[in-house]
Amino acid sequence: MHLDPAQIPTSAMYQHLLHIIVPRPIAWVSTVSLSGVTNLAPFSFFTGVGAKPPSVVFCPSNRRDGTPKDSLKNILDTGEFVINVVPFRLAEAMNLSSAELPPDESEFELTGLETVPSSIVKPPRVQASPVSLECTLMHHLALAPGPGGANIVVGKIVHLHLDDAVLDHAGWADPGLLDLIGRLGGASYCRTTDRFDLLRPSVP
């Protein structure tokens, strides 16, 4: 199969990427609107950028009507957000939070998830998440306007929360204890409990 992205619908290109770029970690992004409504939504176009400065990136697309999703609007309005990770035990709640609610309704209320105050930023953390990254907005780049238009959001990590229960003997997060899920194509996911190790080769 050979495809020219310019010759296929955006929706088809999106589905190809979802099935090709796997597995994808999930950024469970919590924000708060200027009026104080909390928002929680998952995004799987997400990764770390680097440690200097400590930074992450996630990429929300515009709604079908071309407007920004609530997460993006809140971040642009306030300059703050929190990325929570998603362990397997919270998979159903994460999926439920992907529902498109009106801006004046909170996904925290929909899912019944408890919040906990952040240390620096205003948006709350997901209490049950073992890792939360408090972030301030560094850069926003709109790659295309209109329906499905891609946005790049780069955040600087200003505070890091790690549950002691997921740390190994050296103080690092253990992938087995985290038991995070990753997004695949369609409705499929995977878990960090199924993995293998490869030692880096030494140079003679």
Contacts in CASP RR format, 6 or more apart in sequence:
PFRMAT RR
TARGET T0000
AUTHOR 0000-0000-0000
METHOD contacts of the structure
MODEL  1
MHLDPAQIPTSAMYQHLLHIIVPRPIAWVSTVSLSGVTNLAPFSFFTGVG
AKPPSVVFCPSNRRDGTPKDSLKNILDTGEFVINVVPFRLAEAMNLSSAE
LPPDESEFELTGLETVPSSIVKPPRVQASPVSLECTLMHHLALAPGPGGA
NIVVGKIVHLHLDDAVLDHAGWADPGLLDLIGRLGGASYCRTTDRFDLLR
PSVP
3 16 0 8 1.000
5 13 0 8 1.000
10 147 0 8 1.000
10 148 0 8 1.000
10 149 0 8 1.000
14 61 0 8 1.000
14 148 0 8 1.000
15 185 0 8 1.000
15 186 0 8 1.000
18 44 0 8 1.000
18 183 0 8 1.000
18 184 0 8 1.000
18 185 0 8 1.000
18 186 0 8 1.000
19 184 0 8 1.000
19 185 0 8 1.000
19 186 0 8 1.000
22 183 0 8 1.000
22 184 0 8 1.000
22 185 0 8 1.000
22 190 0 8 1.000
23 182 0 8 1.000
23 183 0 8 1.000
23 184 0 8 1.000
23 189 0 8 1.000
23 190 0 8 1.000
24 44 0 8 1.000
24 45 0 8 1.000
24 46 0 8 1.000
24 182 0 8 1.000
24 183 0 8 1.000
24 184 0 8 1.000
25 44 0 8 1.000
25 46 0 8 1.000
25 47 0 8 1.000
25 85 0 8 1.000
25 180 0 8 1.000
25 182 0 8 1.000
25 183 0 8 1.000
26 42 0 8 1.000
26 43 0 8 1.000
26 44 0 8 1.000
26 46 0 8 1.000
26 85 0 8 1.000
26 86 0 8 1.000
26 94 0 8 1.000
26 180 0 8 1.000
26 181 0 8 1.000
26 182 0 8 1.000
26 183 0 8 1.000
27 42 0 8 1.000
27 43 0 8 1.000
27 44 0 8 1.000
27 46 0 8 1.000
27 56 0 8 1.000
27 58 0 8 1.000
27 83 0 8 1.000
27 84 0 8 1.000
28 40 0 8 1.000
28 41 0 8 1.000
28 42 0 8 1.000
28 83 0 8 1.000
28 84 0 8 1.000
28 85 0 8 1.000
28 86 0 8 1.000
28 94 0 8 1.000
28 97 0 8 1.000
28 126 0 8 1.000
28 129 0 8 1.000
29 39 0 8 1.000
29 40 0 8 1.000
29 41 0 8 1.000
29 42 0 8 1.000
29 43 0 8 1.000
29 58 0 8 1.000
29 71 0 8 1.000
29 81 0 8 1.000
29 82 0 8 1.000
29 83 0 8 1.000
29 84 0 8 1.000
30 38 0 8 1.000
30 39 0 8 1.000
30 40 0 8 1.000
30 81 0 8 1.000
30 82 0 8 1.000
30 84 0 8 1.000
30 108 0 8 1.000
30 115 0 8 1.000
30 123 0 8 1.000
30 124 0 8 1.000
30 125 0 8 1.000
30 126 0 8 1.000
31 38 0 8 1.000
31 39 0 8 1.000
31 40 0 8 1.000
31 70 0 8 1.000
31 71 0 8 1.000
31 74 0 8 1.000
31 75 0 8 1.000
31 78 0 8 1.000
31 80 0 8 1.000
31 81 0 8 1.000
31 82 0 8 1.000
31 123 0 8 1.000
32 38 0 8 1.000
32 39 0 8 1.000
32 74 0 8 1.000
32 78 0 8 1.000
32 80 0 8 1.000
32 122 0 8 1.000
32 123 0 8 1.000
32 124 0 8 1.000
33 39 0 8 1.000
33 70 0 8 1.000
33 73 0 8 1.000
33 74 0 8 1.000
33 77 0 8 1.000
33 78 0 8 1.000
33 103 0 8 1.000
34 74 0 8 1.000
34 77 0 8 1.000
34 78 0 8 1.000
35 104 0 8 1.000
37 103 0 8 1.000
37 104 0 8 1.000
37 105 0 8 1.000
37 106 0 8 1.000
38 106 0 8 1.000
38 107 0 8 1.000
38 108 0 8 1.000
38 115 0 8 1.000
38 123 0 8 1.000
38 124 0 8 1.000
39 70 0 8 1.000
39 71 0 8 1.000
39 74 0 8 1.000
39 106 0 8 1.000
39 107 0 8 1.000
40 97 0 8 1.000
40 106 0 8 1.000
40 107 0 8 1.000
40 108 0 8 1.000
40 111 0 8 1.000
40 113 0 8 1.000
40 126 0 8 1.000
41 69 0 8 1.000
41 70 0 8 1.000
41 71 0 8 1.000
41 97 0 8 1.000
41 98 0 8 1.000
41 107 0 8 1.000
42 86 0 8 1.000
42 94 0 8 1.000
42 95 0 8 1.000
42 97 0 8 1.000
42 98 0 8 1.000
43 58 0 8 1.000
43 59 0 8 1.000
43 60 0 8 1.000
43 71 0 8 1.000
44 182 0 8 1.000
44 183 0 8 1.000
45 58 0 8 1.000
45 59 0 8 1.000
46 56 0 8 1.000
46 57 0 8 1.000
46 58 0 8 1.000
46 59 0 8 1.000
46 83 0 8 1.000
47 56 0 8 1.000
47 57 0 8 1.000
48 55 0 8 1.000
48 56 0 8 1.000
48 57 0 8 1.000
49 55 0 8 1.000
49 56 0 8 1.000
49 57 0 8 1.000
49 154 0 8 1.000
49 155 0 8 1.000
53 138 0 8 1.000
53 156 0 8 1.000
53 157 0 8 1.000
54 156 0 8 1.000
54 157 0 8 1.000
54 160 0 8 1.000
55 138 0 8 1.000
55 154 0 8 1.000
55 155 0 8 1.000
55 156 0 8 1.000
55 157 0 8 1.000
56 83 0 8 1.000
56 133 0 8 1.000
56 135 0 8 1.000
56 154 0 8 1.000
56 155 0 8 1.000
56 157 0 8 1.000
57 152 0 8 1.000
57 153 0 8 1.000
57 154 0 8 1.000
57 155 0 8 1.000
58 83 0 8 1.000
58 153 0 8 1.000
59 150 0 8 1.000
59 151 0 8 1.000
59 152 0 8 1.000
59 153 0 8 1.000
60 68 0 8 1.000
60 69 0 8 1.000
60 71 0 8 1.000
60 72 0 8 1.000
60 151 0 8 1.000
60 153 0 8 1.000
61 69 0 8 1.000
61 148 0 8 1.000
61 149 0 8 1.000
61 150 0 8 1.000
61 151 0 8 1.000
62 68 0 8 1.000
62 69 0 8 1.000
62 145 0 8 1.000
62 146 0 8 1.000
62 147 0 8 1.000
62 148 0 8 1.000
62 149 0 8 1.000
62 151 0 8 1.000
63 69 0 8 1.000
63 100 0 8 1.000
63 147 0 8 1.000
63 148 0 8 1.000
64 147 0 8 1.000
64 148 0 8 1.000
65 147 0 8 1.000
66 145 0 8 1.000
66 146 0 8 1.000
66 147 0 8 1.000
66 148 0 8 1.000
66 149 0 8 1.000
68 76 0 8 1.000
68 151 0 8 1.000
70 101 0 8 1.000
70 103 0 8 1.000
71 81 0 8 1.000
72 140 0 8 1.000
72 151 0 8 1.000
72 153 0 8 1.000
73 103 0 8 1.000
74 81 0 8 1.000
74 123 0 8 1.000
75 81 0 8 1.000
75 137 0 8 1.000
75 140 0 8 1.000
75 153 0 8 1.000
76 137 0 8 1.000
76 140 0 8 1.000
78 122 0 8 1.000
78 123 0 8 1.000
79 136 0 8 1.000
79 137 0 8 1.000
80 121 0 8 1.000
80 122 0 8 1.000
80 123 0 8 1.000
80 134 0 8 1.000
80 135 0 8 1.000
80 136 0 8 1.000
80 137 0 8 1.000
81 121 0 8 1.000
81 123 0 8 1.000
81 135 0 8 1.000
81 137 0 8 1.000
81 153 0 8 1.000
81 155 0 8 1.000
82 118 0 8 1.000
82 121 0 8 1.000
82 123 0 8 1.000
82 124 0 8 1.000
82 125 0 8 1.000
82 132 0 8 1.000
82 133 0 8 1.000
82 134 0 8 1.000
82 135 0 8 1.000
83 132 0 8 1.000
83 133 0 8 1.000
83 135 0 8 1.000
84 125 0 8 1.000
84 126 0 8 1.000
84 129 0 8 1.000
84 131 0 8 1.000
84 132 0 8 1.000
84 133 0 8 1.000
85 129 0 8 1.000
85 130 0 8 1.000
85 131 0 8 1.000
85 132 0 8 1.000
85 178 0 8 1.000
85 180 0 8 1.000
86 94 0 8 1.000
86 129 0 8 1.000
86 180 0 8 1.000
86 181 0 8 1.000
86 182 0 8 1.000
87 129 0 8 1.000
87 130 0 8 1.000
87 178 0 8 1.000
87 179 0 8 1.000
87 180 0 8 1.000
87 181 0 8 1.000
88 179 0 8 1.000
88 180 0 8 1.000
88 181 0 8 1.000
88 191 0 8 1.000
88 193 0 8 1.000
89 128 0 8 1.000
89 179 0 8 1.000
90 113 0 8 1.000
90 126 0 8 1.000
90 128 0 8 1.000
90 129 0 8 1.000
91 181 0 8 1.000
91 189 0 8 1.000
93 111 0 8 1.000
93 112 0 8 1.000
93 113 0 8 1.000
94 181 0 8 1.000
96 107 0 8 1.000
96 110 0 8 1.000
96 111 0 8 1.000
97 107 0 8 1.000
97 110 0 8 1.000
97 111 0 8 1.000
97 113 0 8 1.000
99 107 0 8 1.000
99 110 0 8 1.000
101 107 0 8 1.000
101 110 0 8 1.000
107 113 0 8 1.000
108 115 0 8 1.000
108 124 0 8 1.000
113 126 0 8 1.000
113 127 0 8 1.000
113 128 0 8 1.000
114 126 0 8 1.000
114 127 0 8 1.000
114 128 0 8 1.000
115 124 0 8 1.000
115 125 0 8 1.000
115 126 0 8 1.000
115 127 0 8 1.000
116 124 0 8 1.000
116 125 0 8 1.000
116 126 0 8 1.000
116 127 0 8 1.000
117 124 0 8 1.000
117 125 0 8 1.000
118 124 0 8 1.000
118 125 0 8 1.000
118 132 0 8 1.000
118 134 0 8 1.000
118 159 0 8 1.000
119 134 0 8 1.000
119 159 0 8 1.000
119 161 0 8 1.000
120 134 0 8 1.000
120 158 0 8 1.000
120 159 0 8 1.000
121 134 0 8 1.000
121 135 0 8 1.000
121 136 0 8 1.000
121 158 0 8 1.000
121 159 0 8 1.000
125 132 0 8 1.000
125 134 0 8 1.000
125 161 0 8 1.000
126 132 0 8 1.000
130 162 0 8 1.000
130 163 0 8 1.000
130 165 0 8 1.000
130 166 0 8 1.000
130 173 0 8 1.000
130 178 0 8 1.000
131 160 0 8 1.000
131 161 0 8 1.000
131 162 0 8 1.000
131 163 0 8 1.000
131 166 0 8 1.000
131 173 0 8 1.000
131 178 0 8 1.000
132 160 0 8 1.000
132 161 0 8 1.000
133 157 0 8 1.000
133 159 0 8 1.000
133 160 0 8 1.000
133 161 0 8 1.000
134 157 0 8 1.000
134 158 0 8 1.000
134 159 0 8 1.000
134 160 0 8 1.000
134 161 0 8 1.000
135 155 0 8 1.000
135 156 0 8 1.000
135 157 0 8 1.000
135 158 0 8 1.000
136 155 0 8 1.000
136 156 0 8 1.000
136 158 0 8 1.000
137 153 0 8 1.000
137 154 0 8 1.000
137 155 0 8 1.000
137 156 0 8 1.000
138 154 0 8 1.000
138 155 0 8 1.000
138 156 0 8 1.000
139 152 0 8 1.000
139 153 0 8 1.000
139 154 0 8 1.000
139 155 0 8 1.000
140 151 0 8 1.000
140 152 0 8 1.000
140 153 0 8 1.000
140 154 0 8 1.000
141 151 0 8 1.000
141 152 0 8 1.000
142 149 0 8 1.000
142 150 0 8 1.000
142 151 0 8 1.000
143 149 0 8 1.000
143 150 0 8 1.000
143 151 0 8 1.000
143 152 0 8 1.000
144 150 0 8 1.000
162 173 0 8 1.000
165 177 0 8 1.000
166 173 0 8 1.000
166 174 0 8 1.000
166 177 0 8 1.000
166 178 0 8 1.000
167 173 0 8 1.000
167 174 0 8 1.000
167 177 0 8 1.000
168 174 0 8 1.000
168 177 0 8 1.000
175 192 0 8 1.000
175 193 0 8 1.000
175 195 0 8 1.000
176 192 0 8 1.000
176 193 0 8 1.000
176 195 0 8 1.000
178 192 0 8 1.000
179 191 0 8 1.000
179 192 0 8 1.000
179 193 0 8 1.000
180 191 0 8 1.000
180 192 0 8 1.000
181 189 0 8 1.000
181 190 0 8 1.000
181 191 0 8 1.000
181 192 0 8 1.000
182 189 0 8 1.000
182 190 0 8 1.000
182 191 0 8 1.000
182 192 0 8 1.000
183 189 0 8 1.000
184 190 0 8 1.000
END
